[in-house]
Amino acid sequence: MLLDLETFNKNILEPCCGEGHISKVLEQNGHNVTSYDLVDRGYGKAGINFLEYNEHFNGDIITNPPYSMAQEFVEHALDIVGEGCKVAMFLKLTFLESTSRRDMFNKYPPKKVYISSSRIPCGKNGDFYERDSEGNIKIDKNGNPKEISSAVCYAWFVWEKGYKGDIILKHFN
């Protein structure tokens, strides 16, 4: 959905690639994607900690970072890309809240925030099914696998390095 909203550089870094869900879509749309993750989940290069990656990246960064470290990921991404490059992070809408992030938003205001009009279920490690304590998929009353639901609102936050204006809010889906 993000690619319907924004245009990105041909070169993309996906530093939290997991099983490749974002990377694969970007590649299918003609982007050259560098994919890695701290943990080996079967896609991309494993064992690379993005927050310790200090090389300049010549392109844009698109990822769904660990929410507990989202601010650090945003700030680090903006440090390693060039002027005018974009950083897009899929985050909970509540990322806009917080006195602890206020300084970051003053220093690095996102150019656009695309708010999901519907609640998008986010599967953990690509798993979109409810599971019991033993890890078995739960079954609904009709005998079908029970899919997870979400009470969380997500958004794509898009920064453009050097941007200093007001945040543009838009909705999608």
Secondary structure by P-SEA (a helix, b strand, c coil): ccccccccccbbbbcccccaaaaaaaaaacccccccccccccccccccccccccccccbbbbccccccaaaaaaaaaaacccccbbbbbbccccccccccaaaaaaaccccbbbbcccbbbbcccccccccccccccccccccccbbbbbcbbbbbbbbcccccccbbbbbcc
